[in-house]
């Protein structure tokens, strides 16, 4: 099982005044002065870190970071916390409407896309004649527990689809065919921003994403 991308977002209940802090956060993340500031200062700040395959976004109602093709899970956690610590230091994050984290996982498959599709149909959709005619499909499942909602999107995929539809940076190495899992967890339990709360939420969301993905792999019989 490979973690291919992580997106973490903190959405605010009220807007923030960001313009004075954009350049400071840019320097914090890339250790250099921003170039051509007028091109990105309105309506929000978008930083592309091509070396580490990260995209960071700040606007008046949210902050978010994408980390693609991370070397390990620890790198994702460190990048997310580094970014939000910088944002909070510079603009003081207001009350939070939602903490969100999406983890994207792939498990390679030693066969053709058509074979994996047939295996997925048989396990998840049983004997549906409507599904049987489909040339491609995915499944979306929602799980709600108190203030937390988790959405699992999964299905067979090839590397061209992943490259063109889900990745912003060039992938160094991807298997030709694989099962794809997008596990999106949201939390609305607390309104006060806390780095420690965010750190605990990141750990829980990534662990749950990996657990669910592995559970599906076992059920459909994809060899690990």
N, C-alpha and C positions, 0 to 999 in steps of 0.2 A: 504494500500500500504506500503510495507516494502523495505527500501534501504538495499540491501544485500552485495553490494561491490562497491567500488569506486577505479578507477585507474587514476592517473594523471601523465602525462609525459611532460617533456620539452625537445625537440630535438634540437640539436645545428647545426648551419651552419658550424662550424669548430670544430676541436678537442680540448681537454683540457689536461693539465698535472695533473693527479689525484693522483698518487701514494703517494705523500707527504701528501695528505689531507685525505686519507682513514681512518686512525686511529682516526683522530680528529673528523670526522663526526660520526664514530661508537660511540665514547665516548659521543658526543652531544646527540645522539638518545637513547642510552641504559644506560648511566651513569656508564659505567664500561669499563675496558680495554678489547680490542679484544683478542680472543683466537685463537691460531693456524693461525696466519695471513697469512702464506704461502699458506694456502688452499684457500684463497679467494682474494688475492691481484692482481692476473692476471686471466682473462683480465679485470675484473671489480669487484666492491664491491657489495656484496649481503648480506643484513642484514635481518635476520628473527627475528621478535619480537613476540614470541609465546604468551606472556601475553596479548598483545593488538591486536593480529592478524593483524600485519602489515608486509609487505615486502618492503624493500627499495633497489633500484638498482642505482649504479653509474657506468658509463663507459665513455670512451673518447668522445662519441657522444651524450649522453643523460643522464638524470636522471629521475627516475620514482618511484612512491610509490603506493602500493596496500593497501587498508584498507578494511578488510572483517568483515561483521556482526557488523557494528558500533553501539554503543548504541544510537547515534543520529547523525544528519547531522552536527552539530557543531563540534563534535569530528573529523569527516572527514576533515573539513576545517582546524581545528587547527593542525592536524597531517601533512597535506600537506604543510601548510605554515611553520611549524616548520622545516620540512625536507629541503625545498628549501631555507629557510633563512640560514640554516647550510651549505648547498652546496655552495651557493653564497658567504658566508663569507669565506669559506676555499679555493675555487678554482676560484671565480669570473666568473660566468657563461658568456660565450661569446654571440655573436649574436644568436638569437633564430630563428630556422627554422619553428617550430610549437609548439604551446601550445595544449595539448590534454587532455580531461577528458572523461572517460567512467563511467557512472553510471548504476548499475544493480539493477533492481527492480523486486519484485514479488508480485502478488496478489493472495491470496489463493482462491480455488474454492471448493465449497461443492458438489462435484460429482466425477465421475470417469474421468480418463484421456480421455477415448474414447468419453465421453459426451462433454468435453471441446474442444476436437479436432473437433468434428462435429460442434459445435457452432462457432469455429474460422473459419472453412472452409466456412460455410454459409455466415458469415459476410464479410470476407476479399476476398474470391475467388469466391463468387457467385456460378454459376452453371457449374463449370469446371469439366468435366468427368475425366480428367487426375488427378486433385487434389482429387477428390472423392475416388480414389483407394488408396491414400497414407495412410500409417499407422502412419506417423509422418511428420511434416513439420514446416517451419518457414517462415517468410516474412522479406525481407530486403528493406528498403525505404531510399533513399538519398534526402536530402534537402540542397540546396546551396544558401547562401545569401552573396554576396560579398566575403570577405576573410574567411568566416566561412562555414564549411560543417558539417552537422549533419547526421549520419547514425543510423537509428532505426532498430534493429533486434528484432523480437518478435515471440512468439509462445507458445503453451502449453508445460508444462514440469512437470516431477515428481522429487521428492527430490533426488533420487539416481543419476539421470543425473546431477543435479546441484552439488552434493557433489563430484562426480568423475571427472567431466569435467571442472568445473569453480572455485572450492574452493580449497585453499591450506591448510586450517586449518579445523579441525573437527567442524561441525556445531552443536550448542547446541540444536536448535529446528527449525524444518522446517515443513510446512504443507505437506501432501502427494502429492497433486496436486495443480498446480498454473499456472497462466500466467506469463511468463518471458519476461522482457524487458531489452535490452542492448542499451543504448543511448550514442553514441560516437560523441562528438563534438570536432572539430579541428579549430584552429584559426591561421592564418598566417599574421595577420594585422600589427604586429609590430616586429621589429628585436631586439630591446633593451630589455633586461630582466628587469622586474620591479616587485617587490613583490606586490605592489598595483594593477598593471595590472593583475597579476596572481590571486589575491584575487577576483577581480571583475569578471574575467573569470570563476573561480570556482563557484561563486554564480549563474551566468547566466546559466552555463552548468547543474548544479544540478537542478535548477528551471525548465529549459526546459525539462530535463529528466523526472521529476515528472509530469509536465503538459502533455507531450505527452503520457506517460503511462496511466494517468487517462483518457485522451481523448479516447484512444483505449478501455479501460475497459468499458466506457459508451457506446461506439458504439457496442461492441459485447455482452453487457448485462451481464457481470460478476458482481455478487452482491458484494458490498464492505461492 
